[in-house]
Amino acid sequence: MNGPGYTLIHLTDTHLRQPDELLFGVLDTWARTAEALRAAARYRPDAVVITGDIADAGGDIYAAAAELFARAGRELGCPVILLPGNHDVPGPRAWAAETFTGSRTDMGPGPGNDVHFVGGLRLITLDSHDPGQPAGRLTGEQLHWLDTVLAEPAPDGTVLALHHPPVDSLLPQLAGRGLARPAELAGVLAGTDVRAVLCGHYHHAVSGRLGGVPVWAGPAVSYGQDLSAPPETVQGLDSSWLSVIRLGEKGSFSAVPVPLLPAGRQNAGALVFSRTAVPAANITRSTHPIPVPARAPGHPCRQQPLLPVSQGEPIAAPH
């Protein structure tokens, strides 16, 4: 039993290619994604949140992905909430599948900017991709819409999800590739009921704060970033993860990264690619200090009933 509060499964950076294509020639990202969704059942989640880079390099895999995530939602008995990353093509055709929008209660400017409710918990997704730029960005229109939505508190608070983290990576090779001008987002969140910000993009776990709001950038389903890579080099490792997010009473928040280690996988931790890092030049950074938010209104969490897990079709990668 989850007890009072909410449990979210956070997945990110699945990097799905065509079902018969392996990422870097060695990684079956469809199998990894299906495995992560099956593993999610152990934690009886209230929702699964996937923070972007559903596809790899803009691959047209969305119809097959929608089928996989719809099947997972039925098996888990909870919504699967997705948003686009910099590898995705979040146009109306790609992002109109009911699986991507089925639990949406409101929408903002453009695909990927949506509001979902899970019980009394509000989840807001934002598309932070800035085409042609290494860093993510939220437009003034997005920030205004977010400010308007947050003006009315949700019964059990709000979780914000976007692809680009508003905190820095540990790796200098990834400098300038998070969210540009994070102080603008911090200013919108100050004094609101936002309890946490969930992100992806870096392919390694990192926690931080944006003003007074906890930030969790989860490790990736597809592969991991080598944090011991030589300077000026980016290296990927054979690893796969999910994160368990707990939102408890009195505003408590925790995030636990969980490695996925299937039986029979012989190359866990092996190097899957190595390339020279390309500096992110001309990144515009905010020079304004991040404001410290006022105390957010208190919203006691309601005890959630256990969601039924169906005994229907199993979660499996497409063939």
C-alpha positions in Angstrom: 0.0 0.0 0.0 1.3 3.4 -1.0 -0.1 5.1 2.1 -0.9 8.8 2.2 0.4 10.7 -0.9 1.4 9.7 -4.4 3.9 7.4 -6.1 5.1 8.4 -9.6 7.4 6.3 -11.8 9.6 8.7 -13.7 11.1 7.4 -17.0 13.1 9.5 -19.4 15.1 9.4 -22.6 13.9 6.1 -24.1 15.4 7.0 -27.5 13.2 4.6 -29.4 14.3 3.8 -33.0 12.5 1.6 -35.5 11.6 -1.7 -33.8 14.3 -3.6 -35.8 17.0 -1.0 -35.2 19.5 -1.0 -32.3 20.7 2.2 -30.7 24.5 2.5 -31.4 24.1 -1.0 -33.0 23.9 -2.7 -29.6 21.0 -1.4 -27.4 17.4 -2.6 -27.9 15.7 0.5 -26.5 12.2 -1.0 -27.1 13.0 -3.9 -24.9 14.4 -1.6 -22.2 11.4 0.6 -22.3 9.0 -2.4 -22.0 11.2 -3.7 -19.2 11.0 -0.4 -17.3 7.2 -0.4 -17.7 6.9 -3.9 -16.4 9.2 -3.1 -13.4 7.0 -0.1 -12.6 4.2 -2.4 -11.5 6.2 -3.4 -8.4 5.7 0.2 -7.0 1.9 0.4 -7.7 2.3 3.9 -9.3 -0.4 6.5 -9.4 1.1 7.7 -12.7 4.0 7.2 -15.0 5.7 10.3 -16.2 8.1 10.2 -19.2 10.1 13.4 -19.7 11.0 13.4 -23.3 13.3 12.0 -26.0 10.7 9.3 -26.6 12.3 8.9 -30.1 15.9 8.9 -31.1 16.9 11.6 -33.7 13.3 12.4 -34.7 12.4 8.8 -35.7 8.8 8.3 -36.7 8.0 5.7 -34.0 5.1 7.5 -32.3 2.3 5.2 -33.5 4.1 2.1 -32.1 5.1 4.0 -29.0 1.5 5.1 -28.4 0.5 1.4 -28.6 3.2 0.4 -26.1 2.3 3.1 -23.6 -1.4 2.5 -23.9 -0.9 -1.2 -23.1 1.3 -0.2 -20.2 -1.4 2.2 -18.9 -4.0 -0.6 -19.0 -1.7 -3.0 -17.2 -0.6 -0.6 -14.5 -4.1 0.9 -14.1 -2.8 4.5 -14.2 -2.1 7.3 -16.8 1.1 7.4 -18.7 2.0 11.0 -19.2 4.5 12.1 -21.8 6.2 15.2 -23.0 8.6 15.9 -25.9 12.4 16.3 -25.7 15.0 17.7 -28.1 15.1 14.4 -30.1 11.3 14.4 -30.6 9.1 15.9 -33.3 6.2 17.3 -31.2 4.0 18.3 -34.1 0.3 17.7 -34.1 0.5 14.4 -36.0 3.2 13.0 -33.7 1.7 14.3 -30.5 -2.0 13.8 -31.1 -2.2 10.2 -30.1 -4.7 9.7 -27.3 -2.0 8.0 -25.2 0.0 11.2 -25.1 -3.0 13.4 -24.3 -5.7 11.1 -22.9 -5.6 12.3 -19.3 -5.2 15.9 -20.3 -7.5 18.4 -18.6 -6.1 21.6 -20.2 -3.6 22.5 -22.8 -1.3 25.4 -23.3 0.5 27.0 -26.3 1.7 24.2 -28.7 2.0 20.4 -28.3 3.5 19.1 -25.1 2.2 21.9 -22.8 -0.5 20.1 -20.9 -2.3 19.8 -17.5 -3.1 16.4 -16.1 -4.8 15.5 -12.8 -4.1 12.3 -10.8 -6.5 12.5 -7.9 -5.9 15.9 -6.4 -2.3 16.1 -7.7 -1.8 18.3 -10.8 1.0 17.4 -13.3 2.0 20.1 -15.8 4.2 19.2 -18.8 6.2 21.8 -20.8 8.0 21.4 -24.1 11.4 23.0 -23.4 13.0 22.2 -26.8 14.5 25.3 -28.6 15.2 24.1 -32.2 18.7 24.5 -33.3 20.0 25.4 -29.9 21.9 23.1 -27.4 20.1 24.6 -24.4 16.4 24.3 -23.6 14.1 27.3 -23.4 10.7 28.3 -22.2 9.0 31.1 -24.2 7.3 34.0 -22.7 4.0 32.6 -23.9 4.7 29.3 -22.1 5.7 31.1 -18.9 2.6 33.3 -19.0 0.4 30.3 -19.5 2.1 28.4 -16.6 1.7 31.5 -14.3 -2.0 31.6 -15.1 -2.5 27.8 -14.4 -0.6 28.0 -11.1 -2.6 31.0 -9.9 -5.2 28.4 -8.7 -3.6 25.8 -6.3 -4.4 22.2 -6.8 -5.8 20.2 -3.9 -2.6 18.2 -3.4 -0.1 20.4 -5.1 1.6 20.4 -8.5 4.5 18.5 -10.1 6.1 20.2 -13.1 7.8 18.1 -15.8 10.0 19.2 -18.7 13.0 17.7 -20.6 15.8 20.2 -19.9 16.9 20.5 -16.3 17.1 23.9 -14.7 20.2 22.7 -12.8 23.7 22.0 -14.2 25.1 18.6 -15.1 28.1 17.3 -13.1 30.0 16.9 -16.4 31.6 20.1 -17.8 31.2 18.4 -21.3 27.4 19.0 -20.9 27.7 22.6 -19.7 25.1 24.9 -21.3 22.8 22.1 -22.3 20.2 22.4 -19.6 17.4 25.0 -19.4 18.5 28.5 -20.4 17.5 31.3 -18.1 16.2 29.1 -15.2 15.6 32.2 -13.1 12.6 33.0 -15.3 11.0 29.7 -14.4 12.0 30.1 -10.7 10.2 33.5 -10.7 7.0 31.9 -12.0 7.2 29.0 -9.4 7.8 31.3 -6.4 5.0 31.1 -3.9 3.0 28.5 -5.8 2.0 25.0 -4.9 4.7 23.3 -7.1 6.2 20.5 -5.1 8.8 19.2 -7.5 10.3 19.6 -11.0 11.0 16.4 -13.0 13.4 16.4 -15.9 15.7 14.2 -18.0 18.2 14.9 -20.8 21.5 14.4 -19.1 21.4 10.6 -18.9 22.6 10.7 -15.4 20.9 11.5 -12.1 21.2 14.9 -10.5 19.2 16.6 -7.8 19.0 20.3 -6.9 16.7 23.1 -6.1 15.1 25.9 -8.2 14.5 28.6 -5.6 12.8 26.5 -2.9 11.5 23.7 -5.3 13.3 20.3 -5.5 14.5 19.3 -8.9 15.1 15.8 -10.0 16.8 14.9 -13.3 16.4 11.2 -13.7 18.8 8.7 -15.2 17.8 7.4 -18.6 16.1 4.2 -19.7 18.2 3.9 -22.9 21.8 4.4 -21.7 23.8 6.1 -19.1 26.3 9.0 -19.2 29.9 8.0 -18.2 30.6 10.4 -15.3 34.3 9.3 -15.5 34.8 10.1 -19.1 38.0 11.8 -20.1 37.8 15.6 -20.5 36.4 16.8 -23.8 34.8 13.4 -24.3 31.2 12.2 -24.0 30.8 8.4 -23.4 27.7 6.3 -23.1 27.4 3.2 -20.9 25.2 0.2 -21.1 22.8 1.0 -18.2 19.1 1.4 -17.8 17.1 3.1 -15.0 13.8 4.2 -13.7 13.1 6.6 -10.8 10.5 6.2 -8.0 9.1 9.5 -6.9 7.2 9.8 -3.6 5.1 12.8 -2.7 4.1 12.4 0.9 2.4 14.3 3.6 3.3 17.9 4.6 5.0 18.5 1.2 7.6 15.8 1.5 9.4 14.7 -1.7 11.9 11.9 -2.4 13.4 10.4 -5.6 15.1 7.0 -5.8 16.9 5.9 -8.9 16.4 2.1 -9.6 18.7 0.2 -11.9 17.2 -2.3 -14.3 19.4 -5.4 -14.5 17.7 -8.1 -16.5 18.9 -11.6 -16.2 21.2 -12.7 -18.9 22.5 -9.2 -19.9 26.2 -9.7 -20.1 27.4 -6.2 -21.0 25.9 -4.0 -18.2 28.2 -1.1 -17.7 30.1 -1.6 -20.9 31.0 1.4 -23.1 28.6 1.8 -26.0 29.9 5.0 -27.6 32.6 7.5 -27.3 32.9 10.8 -29.1 34.5 14.2 -28.7 32.3 16.7 -26.9 31.1 19.7 -28.9 31.1 22.9 -26.8 27.8 24.6 -26.5 28.8 28.0 -27.7 26.9 31.3 -27.2 24.6 30.0 -24.5 22.5 32.9 -23.1 22.5 32.6 -19.3 20.3 34.6 -16.9 22.2 37.2 -14.8 19.3 37.6 -12.5 19.4 35.9 -9.1 17.0 33.0 -8.6 14.3 34.3 -6.2 13.6 32.6 -3.0 9.9 31.6 -3.2 7.4 32.4 -0.4 6.0 29.6 1.5 3.7 27.7 -0.7 0.1 27.2 0.4 -0.4 24.0 2.4 -2.3 21.2 0.7 -2.7 18.0 2.7 -2.2 14.9 0.6 -5.2 12.6 0.4 -4.8 8.9 0.9 -5.1 7.3 -2.6 -6.7 3.9 -3.2 -4.6 1.2 -4.7 -5.1 1.2 -8.4 -6.1 -2.1 -9.9 -3.5 -4.0 -12.0 -5.2 -5.7 -14.9 -4.5 -9.3 -15.8 -4.8 -8.5 -19.5 -2.1 -8.4 -22.2 1.5 -8.3 -21.0 3.7 -5.2 -21.6 6.1 -6.2 -24.4 8.1 -4.4 -27.1 6.8 -4.5 -30.6 8.2 -7.1 -33.0 
